[in-house]
Amino acid sequence: MRALTAAVAAAVFAAGISVVAAATKLSPAEIQAAFFNGQTFTASTPSNIKFNMVFKPDGKVTREPQGKSGVKGEGTWKLSKDGFCTAWKGSKANCFTLISLGDNKWSVVKGSATVATWNK
């Protein structure tokens, strides 16, 4: 029984390592090519409010809530050294990194906090 438990624990540990290894930070050029091309994608907040997002090549960004929650917005984007920055109308700029989670899913990270998840 101990051998089986150790084998299961080792398999879970190994799977956890592969999940962590699969999470990679996108470069600013990769972010621009994948997302800042005028195509709509879905963004979800940690509280599961969903938006249709469009980052246009001209530096403009819009968000449209998919449901009754959330606020429609427009603003600007620019690439930064480590990722990208957005400035929504009426708010100051914030900068983020983008981490690939696999399966067409990415985490938008500010500091050590995930502030949104993007899906295509």
C-alpha beads as a LAMMPS data file, in Angstrom:
LAMMPS data file: protein, C-alpha beads

120 atoms
119 bonds

1 atom types
1 bond types

-500.0 500.0 xlo xhi
-500.0 500.0 ylo yhi
-500.0 500.0 zlo zhi

Masses

1 110.0

Atoms # bond

1 1 1 0.000 0.000 0.000
2 1 1 2.847 2.391 0.823
3 1 1 4.444 1.722 -2.552
4 1 1 1.170 2.530 -4.319
5 1 1 0.703 5.729 -2.290
6 1 1 4.280 6.800 -3.042
7 1 1 3.781 6.058 -6.747
8 1 1 0.568 8.137 -6.846
9 1 1 2.234 10.988 -4.958
10 1 1 5.185 10.890 -7.377
11 1 1 2.824 10.959 -10.378
12 1 1 0.890 13.931 -8.957
13 1 1 4.138 15.737 -8.190
14 1 1 5.435 15.071 -11.706
15 1 1 2.148 16.292 -13.221
16 1 1 2.389 19.467 -11.132
17 1 1 5.887 20.088 -12.441
18 1 1 4.730 19.694 -16.041
19 1 1 1.868 22.167 -15.473
20 1 1 4.281 24.718 -14.029
21 1 1 6.752 24.165 -16.850
22 1 1 3.965 24.665 -19.416
23 1 1 3.197 28.165 -18.056
24 1 1 5.395 30.556 -20.040
25 1 1 5.541 34.325 -20.166
26 1 1 4.802 35.842 -23.575
27 1 1 7.164 38.461 -24.979
28 1 1 5.730 41.846 -26.001
29 1 1 6.042 40.829 -29.687
30 1 1 4.154 37.563 -29.016
31 1 1 1.391 39.483 -27.201
32 1 1 1.052 41.913 -30.083
33 1 1 0.897 39.155 -32.708
34 1 1 -1.586 37.001 -30.773
35 1 1 -3.927 39.613 -29.295
36 1 1 -3.343 43.163 -30.520
37 1 1 -4.539 42.463 -34.062
38 1 1 -8.163 43.641 -34.031
39 1 1 -9.660 40.187 -33.372
40 1 1 -12.177 39.709 -30.562
41 1 1 -11.368 37.409 -27.641
42 1 1 -12.866 36.766 -24.185
43 1 1 -11.485 38.170 -20.941
44 1 1 -12.737 36.942 -17.540
45 1 1 -12.172 38.623 -14.195
46 1 1 -11.365 36.582 -11.062
47 1 1 -15.070 37.012 -10.112
48 1 1 -16.018 35.511 -13.532
49 1 1 -17.337 38.681 -15.202
50 1 1 -16.741 38.165 -18.930
51 1 1 -15.924 40.725 -21.595
52 1 1 -15.419 40.739 -25.346
53 1 1 -12.062 42.465 -25.830
54 1 1 -10.608 44.021 -28.972
55 1 1 -7.065 45.416 -29.068
56 1 1 -6.669 47.211 -32.409
57 1 1 -3.296 47.591 -34.147
58 1 1 -3.641 51.410 -33.907
59 1 1 -3.258 51.310 -30.095
60 1 1 -6.950 51.450 -29.168
61 1 1 -8.752 48.893 -26.985
62 1 1 -12.432 48.268 -26.241
63 1 1 -14.263 45.982 -23.847
64 1 1 -17.923 44.979 -23.959
65 1 1 -19.537 42.995 -21.117
66 1 1 -21.003 39.663 -22.224
67 1 1 -23.679 39.787 -19.518
68 1 1 -25.385 42.342 -17.299
69 1 1 -22.350 42.697 -15.015
70 1 1 -19.280 44.688 -15.966
71 1 1 -18.682 48.090 -17.491
72 1 1 -18.170 48.874 -21.163
73 1 1 -14.929 50.735 -21.771
74 1 1 -12.437 52.084 -24.238
75 1 1 -8.857 53.151 -23.922
76 1 1 -5.376 52.702 -25.308
77 1 1 -2.650 50.063 -25.164
78 1 1 1.102 50.001 -25.690
79 1 1 3.790 47.390 -25.381
80 1 1 6.173 47.594 -22.429
81 1 1 9.535 46.017 -21.641
82 1 1 7.885 42.989 -19.971
83 1 1 4.438 42.884 -21.579
84 1 1 1.856 45.586 -22.180
85 1 1 0.100 48.553 -20.566
86 1 1 -3.488 49.756 -20.865
87 1 1 -5.033 53.109 -20.002
88 1 1 -8.835 53.091 -19.830
89 1 1 -10.646 56.422 -20.204
90 1 1 -10.783 58.089 -16.810
91 1 1 -8.079 55.846 -15.304
92 1 1 -4.299 55.842 -15.109
93 1 1 -2.180 53.332 -17.040
94 1 1 -1.495 49.854 -15.640
95 1 1 1.088 47.400 -16.946
96 1 1 0.818 43.607 -17.114
97 1 1 2.562 40.430 -18.181
98 1 1 0.795 37.606 -19.996
99 1 1 1.381 33.975 -19.022
100 1 1 0.366 31.090 -21.298
101 1 1 -1.578 28.371 -19.504
102 1 1 -2.047 26.153 -22.569
103 1 1 -5.325 25.209 -24.265
104 1 1 -5.862 28.752 -25.640
105 1 1 -5.852 30.248 -22.131
106 1 1 -3.631 33.019 -20.702
107 1 1 -3.320 34.757 -17.321
108 1 1 -3.021 38.532 -17.206
109 1 1 -0.702 39.260 -14.283
110 1 1 0.064 42.498 -12.420
111 1 1 2.900 41.955 -9.960
112 1 1 2.118 38.546 -8.465
113 1 1 -1.681 38.765 -8.855
114 1 1 -3.720 37.326 -11.714
115 1 1 -6.195 40.051 -12.677
116 1 1 -7.864 38.332 -15.642
117 1 1 -7.877 35.261 -17.840
118 1 1 -7.936 35.546 -21.628
119 1 1 -9.418 32.846 -23.877
120 1 1 -9.475 32.424 -27.635

Bonds

1 1 1 2
2 1 2 3
3 1 3 4
4 1 4 5
5 1 5 6
6 1 6 7
7 1 7 8
8 1 8 9
9 1 9 10
10 1 10 11
11 1 11 12
12 1 12 13
13 1 13 14
14 1 14 15
15 1 15 16
16 1 16 17
17 1 17 18
18 1 18 19
19 1 19 20
20 1 20 21
21 1 21 22
22 1 22 23
23 1 23 24
24 1 24 25
25 1 25 26
26 1 26 27
27 1 27 28
28 1 28 29
29 1 29 30
30 1 30 31
31 1 31 32
32 1 32 33
33 1 33 34
34 1 34 35
35 1 35 36
36 1 36 37
37 1 37 38
38 1 38 39
39 1 39 40
40 1 40 41
41 1 41 42
42 1 42 43
43 1 43 44
44 1 44 45
45 1 45 46
46 1 46 47
47 1 47 48
48 1 48 49
49 1 49 50
50 1 50 51
51 1 51 52
52 1 52 53
53 1 53 54
54 1 54 55
55 1 55 56
56 1 56 57
57 1 57 58
58 1 58 59
59 1 59 60
60 1 60 61
61 1 61 62
62 1 62 63
63 1 63 64
64 1 64 65
65 1 65 66
66 1 66 67
67 1 67 68
68 1 68 69
69 1 69 70
70 1 70 71
71 1 71 72
72 1 72 73
73 1 73 74
74 1 74 75
75 1 75 76
76 1 76 77
77 1 77 78
78 1 78 79
79 1 79 80
80 1 80 81
81 1 81 82
82 1 82 83
83 1 83 84
84 1 84 85
85 1 85 86
86 1 86 87
87 1 87 88
88 1 88 89
89 1 89 90
90 1 90 91
91 1 91 92
92 1 92 93
93 1 93 94
94 1 94 95
95 1 95 96
96 1 96 97
97 1 97 98
98 1 98 99
99 1 99 100
100 1 100 101
101 1 101 102
102 1 102 103
103 1 103 104
104 1 104 105
105 1 105 106
106 1 106 107
107 1 107 108
108 1 108 109
109 1 109 110
110 1 110 111
111 1 111 112
112 1 112 113
113 1 113 114
114 1 114 115
115 1 115 116
116 1 116 117
117 1 117 118
118 1 118 119
119 1 119 120
